[in-house]
Amino acid sequence: MVQELIGFTSILRQAGIPVSTGELLELLQAISLLEPTRENLLLAIRSTLVKESGHEKLLEELLDLYWLTLKQKVKKHSQNAEKNKTFITTHFPRLSRDEFNSRLAQMKEWLKQAMKSEDKSFSGGGKPAGQGAGNRKNPGKKESGNFHSNSFMTGKQQPGPTPGEDIEQHNVKQPEMELLHAARKNNLYQRCFAELDSEQIKQVKKQVARLGRRLATRAGYRRIPAARRTVDMSRTVRLAAITGGIPVILRYQGRQLSRPDLVVLCDLSGSVAPYSQFMLLLVHTMQDKFRMVRSFAFVDAIAEITVHIKEPDLENTIRNIQRQTGIWRTGYSDYGAVWRQFYHEHLHVLHRKVTLIVLGDARNNYKPSGVEYFREICHQARQVIWLNPAPEQSWNREDSIMHIYKPYCHYVFECCNLSQLTRIARQIF
């Protein structure tokens, strides 16, 4: 039972439901207190492993598929055990007495002829060795249909796999494939943003908003005096000098919330818009974390959307940005034109304390790269981070010019799903 539950928790992890070792131990303890029924097992799993409201339905579906797979494996194992038992106890087919004596006589005759040929070759008499070797082949040819055969002792070939065995093996593989497909399909952390349906988009947006709130309250690295946190040893020891080295009065310190400056440039062309939507949602949720946030959207022109991002209904705002800002002129991405316009109109928003984040696939429709403008833009910022939603192996193919911009960026990440966005956000914010 323990091995089966460990296997099931592995499937849950593939489905994006995190399960720790402590939670698995709690599940085993809960099961030991209940009667062994499916309802009690499902109840124990829900109470110990489920952390999100949307996970309950997925967990029940995966549990049914997993137990169906186990049943098929047990059935196949039982059939194999029964088959092996039958194979051991069943007698092999035997030749009749007359047929056995006939084949035995043929074998003796073949041995006599072989021995005579060997004697002649060693004695030097008779035919040359080459001709003697040719004579030795005659008995073999004569008996090739009888003696030189796997059926000499049994009379027929061993039976192959039974049709039922193939069917059971197929049935086992089928539930396993369905189980893995269901787990990976419902793993919202690993699914590409562009492949999500409407219901999954809602769930991912909740996760992104939750991530933003956590990052917005995360403390920075700078230490400041505090009323009750961690003891500040240096201040406490200095103060103890007044009382003869005895730390009568304790001084405390805490971590100050970091408030950097942030500028975000998001590509809203058709291929990148789904990814930019989640990035802007993350920035929208954690605006209070930054001292200054400036957001820009672009396709073949660029415009500032900072005011729009602060609106409560961000989803509706993003849908109307293209119509309200005029960033869509020709309908095709033009990074060169965007960098040139940003350099001439918005370069003043960058300084040595600004983190510049660019989200785009760097597909430029074979137009000029404008790398000379992008290089100057990067020199004005403290650090430049490029998030590319396209697979890394496609960055430098066809009209992608990521290799031209990459040398001027401090970090370049592939970012196309919630797992990657979470990891990157925790690293750069």
C-alpha positions as CSV (number, residue, x, y, z in Angstrom):
1,M,0.0,0.0,0.0
2,V,2.8,2.4,0.8
3,Q,4.5,1.8,-2.5
4,E,1.2,2.5,-4.3
5,L,0.7,5.8,-2.5
6,I,4.3,6.9,-3.2
7,G,3.6,6.2,-6.9
8,F,0.4,8.2,-6.7
9,T,2.1,11.2,-5.1
10,S,4.6,11.1,-7.9
11,I,1.7,11.4,-10.4
12,L,0.3,14.3,-8.4
13,R,3.6,16.1,-8.6
14,Q,3.5,15.7,-12.4
15,A,0.1,17.2,-12.3
16,G,1.4,20.3,-10.5
17,I,0.2,19.4,-7.1
18,P,3.1,19.7,-4.7
19,V,3.4,16.9,-2.1
20,S,6.0,17.0,0.6
21,T,7.4,14.0,2.6
22,G,5.6,15.3,5.7
23,E,2.3,15.4,3.9
24,L,2.8,11.8,2.7
25,L,3.4,10.7,6.3
26,E,0.3,12.5,7.4
27,L,-1.7,10.7,4.6
28,L,-0.4,7.3,5.8
29,Q,-1.3,8.1,9.4
30,A,-4.8,9.2,8.3
31,I,-5.3,6.0,6.3
32,S,-4.3,3.9,9.3
33,L,-7.2,5.4,11.3
34,L,-9.9,4.7,8.7
35,E,-11.5,1.6,7.2
36,P,-9.9,0.6,3.8
37,T,-12.6,1.9,1.5
38,R,-12.3,4.1,-1.6
39,E,-14.4,6.9,0.0
40,N,-12.1,6.9,3.1
41,L,-9.0,6.9,1.0
42,L,-10.3,9.8,-1.1
43,L,-11.2,11.7,2.1
44,A,-7.8,11.1,3.6
45,I,-6.1,12.4,0.4
46,R,-8.3,15.5,0.2
47,S,-7.6,16.4,3.9
48,T,-3.8,16.0,3.7
49,L,-2.8,16.8,0.1
50,V,-5.3,19.2,-1.4
51,K,-4.3,22.9,-1.0
52,E,-6.3,24.5,-3.8
53,S,-10.0,24.4,-4.4
54,G,-9.5,23.5,-8.0
55,H,-7.4,20.4,-7.1
56,E,-10.2,18.3,-5.7
57,K,-11.7,17.3,-9.1
58,L,-8.3,16.7,-10.6
59,L,-7.2,14.5,-7.7
60,E,-10.3,12.3,-7.9
61,E,-9.8,11.8,-11.6
62,L,-6.2,10.9,-11.2
63,L,-7.0,8.5,-8.4
64,D,-9.5,6.6,-10.5
65,L,-7.0,6.3,-13.4
66,Y,-4.2,5.3,-11.1
67,W,-6.2,2.6,-9.4
68,L,-7.4,1.3,-12.8
69,T,-3.8,1.0,-13.8
70,L,-3.0,-0.9,-10.7
71,K,-5.9,-3.3,-11.3
72,Q,-4.7,-4.0,-14.8
73,K,-1.1,-4.7,-13.5
74,V,-2.4,-7.0,-10.8
75,K,-4.5,-8.9,-13.3
76,K,-1.7,-9.3,-15.8
77,H,0.7,-10.4,-13.0
78,S,-1.9,-13.1,-11.9
79,Q,-2.3,-14.3,-15.4
80,N,1.5,-14.5,-15.9
81,A,1.9,-16.4,-12.6
82,E,-0.9,-18.9,-13.6
83,K,0.7,-19.3,-17.0
84,N,4.1,-20.0,-15.5
85,K,2.6,-22.5,-13.2
86,T,0.9,-24.3,-16.1
87,F,4.1,-24.2,-18.1
88,I,6.0,-25.9,-15.3
89,T,3.5,-28.7,-14.6
90,T,2.7,-29.5,-18.2
91,H,4.7,-32.3,-19.9
92,F,6.4,-31.5,-23.1
93,P,5.0,-33.4,-26.2
94,R,6.9,-36.7,-26.9
95,L,7.7,-38.6,-30.1
96,S,6.2,-42.0,-30.7
97,R,8.5,-45.0,-30.1
98,D,8.8,-45.8,-33.8
99,E,9.6,-42.2,-34.8
100,F,12.2,-41.9,-32.0
101,N,13.9,-45.1,-33.1
102,S,14.0,-44.0,-36.7
103,R,15.6,-40.7,-35.8
104,L,18.1,-42.4,-33.5
105,A,19.1,-44.7,-36.3
106,Q,19.6,-41.7,-38.6
107,M,21.8,-40.0,-36.0
108,K,24.0,-43.1,-35.6
109,E,24.4,-43.4,-39.4
110,W,25.4,-39.8,-39.6
111,L,28.0,-40.2,-36.8
112,K,29.5,-43.3,-38.5
113,Q,29.9,-41.5,-41.8
114,A,31.5,-38.5,-40.0
115,M,34.0,-40.8,-38.2
116,K,35.0,-42.6,-41.4
117,S,35.7,-39.3,-43.2
118,E,37.8,-38.1,-40.3
119,D,39.8,-41.4,-40.2
120,K,40.6,-41.1,-44.0
121,S,41.7,-37.5,-43.7
122,F,44.1,-38.3,-40.8
123,S,45.5,-41.4,-42.4
124,G,46.3,-39.7,-45.7
125,G,44.5,-42.3,-47.8
126,G,41.4,-42.0,-50.0
127,K,40.2,-38.7,-51.4
128,P,41.8,-35.3,-50.6
129,A,40.6,-33.4,-47.6
130,G,38.5,-31.0,-49.7
131,Q,36.6,-33.9,-51.3
132,G,36.3,-35.7,-48.0
133,A,34.8,-32.5,-46.5
134,G,32.4,-32.5,-49.4
135,N,31.4,-36.1,-48.7
136,R,30.7,-35.2,-45.1
137,K,28.1,-32.8,-46.2
138,N,26.0,-35.4,-47.9
139,P,24.6,-37.0,-44.8
140,G,23.9,-33.5,-43.4
141,K,21.9,-32.7,-46.5
142,K,20.1,-35.9,-46.3
143,E,19.0,-35.3,-42.8
144,S,18.5,-31.5,-43.0
145,G,14.8,-31.9,-43.0
146,N,14.8,-34.2,-39.9
147,F,17.9,-34.1,-37.7
148,H,19.0,-30.5,-38.1
149,S,15.8,-29.1,-36.7
150,N,14.7,-27.7,-33.4
151,S,11.8,-30.1,-33.5
152,F,14.0,-33.2,-33.2
153,M,13.3,-33.7,-29.6
154,T,9.8,-32.2,-29.4
155,G,8.4,-32.6,-32.9
156,K,7.0,-29.0,-33.0
157,Q,7.9,-25.4,-32.1
158,Q,7.2,-23.9,-28.7
159,P,3.9,-22.0,-28.6
160,G,4.2,-18.2,-28.9
161,P,2.4,-15.5,-26.7
162,T,-1.3,-16.1,-26.3
163,P,-3.7,-13.5,-27.7
164,G,-5.0,-12.8,-24.2
165,E,-1.5,-11.8,-23.0
166,D,-1.1,-9.2,-25.6
167,I,-4.5,-7.7,-24.8
168,E,-3.7,-7.4,-21.1
169,Q,-0.3,-5.8,-21.8
170,H,-2.1,-3.3,-24.1
171,N,-4.7,-2.6,-21.4
172,V,-2.0,-1.8,-18.9
173,K,-0.2,0.6,-21.2
174,Q,-3.4,2.3,-22.1
175,P,-4.3,3.4,-18.5
176,E,-0.7,4.4,-17.9
177,M,-0.7,6.6,-20.9
178,E,-4.1,8.1,-20.0
179,L,-2.9,8.7,-16.4
180,L,0.3,10.5,-17.5
181,H,-1.7,12.5,-20.2
182,A,-4.3,13.6,-17.6
183,A,-1.6,14.6,-15.1
184,R,0.5,16.6,-17.6
185,K,-2.6,18.1,-19.2
186,N,-3.8,19.5,-15.9
187,N,-0.4,20.7,-14.7
188,L,-1.0,24.4,-15.0
189,Y,2.6,25.2,-13.9
190,Q,4.1,23.4,-17.0
191,R,1.5,24.2,-19.6
192,C,2.3,27.0,-22.1
193,F,0.2,30.1,-21.5
194,A,-0.9,30.1,-25.2
195,E,-2.4,26.6,-24.8
196,L,-4.6,27.3,-21.8
197,D,-8.4,27.3,-22.1
198,S,-10.6,29.9,-20.5
199,E,-11.1,28.1,-17.2
200,Q,-7.4,27.3,-16.9
201,I,-6.6,31.0,-17.7
202,K,-8.7,32.0,-14.7
203,Q,-6.8,29.6,-12.4
204,V,-3.4,30.7,-13.6
205,K,-4.3,34.3,-13.2
206,K,-5.2,33.6,-9.5
207,Q,-1.8,32.0,-9.1
208,V,0.0,34.9,-10.8
209,A,-1.9,37.4,-8.6
210,R,-1.0,35.3,-5.5
211,L,2.7,35.3,-6.6
212,G,2.6,39.0,-7.0
213,R,1.2,39.6,-3.5
214,R,3.9,37.4,-2.0
215,L,6.7,39.1,-3.8
216,A,5.3,42.5,-2.9
217,T,5.6,41.7,0.8
218,R,9.0,40.0,0.6
219,A,11.6,41.8,2.7
220,G,14.8,43.1,1.1
221,Y,18.4,42.5,2.1
222,R,19.1,45.8,3.9
223,R,19.0,45.7,7.7
224,I,17.4,48.4,9.7
225,P,16.7,48.8,13.5
226,A,13.4,47.2,14.6
227,A,11.3,46.9,17.7
228,R,11.1,43.1,17.8
229,R,12.8,41.0,15.1
230,T,16.4,39.5,15.2
231,V,18.9,40.6,17.8
232,D,21.4,43.1,16.4
233,M,24.6,41.7,17.9
234,S,26.9,44.6,17.0
235,R,24.6,47.3,18.6
236,T,23.9,45.0,21.6
237,V,27.6,44.4,22.3
238,R,28.5,48.1,22.0
239,L,25.7,49.0,24.4
240,A,26.9,46.3,26.8
241,A,30.2,48.2,27.3
242,I,28.2,50.6,29.5
243,T,27.1,47.8,31.9
244,G,30.4,46.1,32.3
245,G,30.1,43.7,29.3
246,I,26.7,42.3,30.3
247,P,24.1,42.6,27.6
248,V,21.3,44.0,29.8
249,I,19.6,45.8,27.0
250,L,19.0,44.1,23.7
251,R,18.8,45.8,20.3
252,Y,16.9,44.3,17.4
253,Q,17.1,44.6,13.6
254,G,14.8,43.7,10.7
255,R,15.0,43.6,6.9
256,Q,13.8,46.7,5.0
257,L,11.4,46.2,2.2
258,S,13.2,46.9,-1.1
259,R,11.6,49.4,-3.4
260,P,13.5,49.4,-6.7
261,D,12.6,51.2,-9.9
262,L,11.1,49.2,-12.7
263,V,10.5,49.7,-16.4
264,V,8.6,47.0,-18.3
265,L,8.4,46.8,-22.1
266,C,5.8,44.2,-23.3
267,D,5.3,43.0,-26.9
268,L,1.6,42.8,-27.6
269,S,1.7,41.3,-31.1
270,G,-0.4,38.3,-31.7
271,S,2.1,35.6,-30.9
272,V,3.3,37.2,-27.6
273,A,0.1,38.9,-26.3
274,P,-1.0,35.9,-24.1
275,Y,2.4,35.9,-22.3
276,S,2.5,39.7,-21.9
277,Q,-0.9,39.6,-20.3
278,F,0.4,37.5,-17.4
279,M,3.5,39.6,-17.0
280,L,1.5,42.8,-16.8
281,L,-0.8,41.1,-14.3
282,L,2.2,40.3,-12.1
283,V,3.4,43.9,-12.3
284,H,-0.1,45.1,-11.6
285,T,-0.4,43.0,-8.5
286,M,3.0,44.0,-7.0
287,Q,3.0,47.7,-7.9
288,D,3.4,48.7,-4.3
289,K,6.7,46.9,-4.1
290,F,8.4,49.4,-6.4
291,R,9.2,53.0,-5.9
292,M,8.5,53.7,-9.5
293,V,6.9,51.5,-12.2
294,R,6.7,52.5,-15.8
295,S,5.0,50.1,-18.3
296,F,5.2,50.3,-22.1
297,A,3.5,48.2,-24.8
298,F,4.7,47.8,-28.4
299,V,4.1,46.1,-31.7
300,D,5.6,48.2,-34.4
301,A,5.3,51.4,-32.3
302,I,5.6,51.9,-28.5
303,A,3.4,53.8,-26.0
304,E,3.3,54.1,-22.3
305,I,0.5,52.2,-20.5
306,T,1.4,53.0,-16.9
307,V,-2.0,54.7,-16.3
308,H,-3.9,51.8,-17.9
309,I,-2.1,49.2,-15.8
310,K,-3.3,50.9,-12.6
311,E,-6.9,50.4,-13.5
312,P,-8.8,47.7,-11.5
313,D,-10.2,45.9,-14.5
314,L,-6.8,45.0,-16.0
315,E,-8.1,42.2,-18.3
316,N,-10.4,44.6,-20.2
317,T,-7.8,47.3,-20.2
318,I,-5.2,45.0,-21.9
319,R,-7.8,44.1,-24.6
320,N,-8.3,47.9,-25.4
321,I,-4.6,49.0,-25.2
322,Q,-4.0,48.4,-28.9
323,R,-7.0,50.5,-29.9
324,Q,-6.4,53.2,-27.3
325,T,-2.6,53.7,-27.8
326,G,-2.0,53.2,-31.5
327,I,0.9,50.7,-31.0
328,W,-0.4,48.7,-34.0
329,R,0.3,50.4,-37.3
330,T,1.3,47.9,-39.9
331,G,0.3,44.8,-37.9
332,Y,3.8,43.3,-37.9
333,S,6.4,43.5,-35.2
334,D,9.2,45.9,-35.8
335,Y,11.7,45.9,-33.0
336,G,14.1,48.3,-34.8
337,A,11.3,51.0,-35.1
338,V,10.4,50.4,-31.4
339,W,13.9,50.9,-30.1
340,R,14.4,54.0,-32.2
341,Q,11.1,55.6,-30.9
342,F,11.9,54.6,-27.3
343,Y,15.4,56.1,-27.6
344,H,14.1,59.5,-28.8
345,E,10.9,59.8,-26.7
346,H,11.3,57.8,-23.5
347,L,15.0,57.4,-22.7
348,H,14.7,59.8,-19.8
349,V,12.8,57.2,-17.7
350,L,16.0,55.1,-17.4
351,H,18.8,55.7,-14.9
352,R,21.3,53.6,-13.0
353,K,18.7,52.4,-10.4
354,V,16.2,51.1,-13.0
355,T,15.7,47.4,-13.8
356,L,14.5,47.1,-17.4
357,I,12.4,44.1,-18.3
358,V,11.6,43.3,-21.9
359,L,9.1,40.6,-22.8
360,G,9.1,39.6,-26.5
361,D,10.0,36.8,-28.9
362,A,12.5,39.0,-30.9
363,R,10.8,38.0,-34.2
364,N,11.4,41.1,-36.4
365,N,9.9,40.0,-39.8
366,Y,13.3,40.5,-41.4
367,K,13.4,44.2,-40.7
368,P,16.3,46.3,-39.4
369,S,17.2,45.3,-35.9
370,G,17.9,48.8,-34.5
371,V,20.6,47.3,-32.3
372,E,22.5,50.6,-32.1
373,Y,19.4,52.1,-30.3
374,F,18.9,49.0,-28.1
375,R,22.6,49.1,-27.0
376,E,22.3,52.7,-25.8
377,I,19.0,51.9,-24.0
378,C,20.7,49.1,-22.1
379,H,23.6,51.3,-21.1
380,Q,21.2,53.7,-19.3
381,A,19.7,51.0,-17.0
382,R,21.1,49.2,-14.0
383,Q,20.3,45.8,-15.4
384,V,18.3,44.5,-18.4
385,I,16.3,41.3,-18.3
386,W,14.8,39.8,-21.4
387,L,12.0,37.2,-21.1
388,N,11.4,35.3,-24.3
389,P,8.3,33.1,-24.5
390,A,9.5,31.2,-27.6
391,P,11.5,27.9,-27.1
392,E,15.2,28.6,-26.7
393,Q,16.1,26.3,-29.6
394,S,14.1,28.6,-32.0
395,W,15.6,31.9,-30.8
396,N,18.0,32.3,-33.7
397,R,16.0,30.7,-36.5
398,E,14.0,32.3,-39.3
399,D,13.2,35.9,-38.4
400,S,14.2,35.7,-34.8
401,I,17.2,38.0,-33.9
402,M,17.5,37.2,-30.2
403,H,21.3,36.6,-30.8
404,I,21.7,40.3,-31.8
405,Y,20.1,41.6,-28.6
406,K,21.3,39.0,-26.1
407,P,24.9,40.4,-25.7
408,Y,23.5,43.7,-24.2
409,C,21.2,42.0,-21.7
410,H,22.3,40.9,-18.2
411,Y,19.9,38.0,-18.2
412,V,17.9,36.2,-20.9
413,F,15.3,33.7,-19.8
414,E,12.8,31.4,-21.6
415,C,9.4,32.3,-20.0
416,C,6.3,30.6,-21.4
417,N,4.5,29.0,-18.4
418,L,3.7,29.6,-14.8
419,S,6.6,27.5,-13.5
420,Q,9.2,29.6,-15.4
421,L,7.5,32.9,-14.5
422,T,7.5,32.0,-10.8
423,R,11.1,31.0,-10.8
424,I,12.2,34.1,-12.7
425,A,10.0,36.5,-10.6
426,R,11.5,35.2,-7.4
427,Q,15.0,35.7,-8.8
428,I,14.7,39.2,-10.2
429,F,12.2,40.9,-7.8
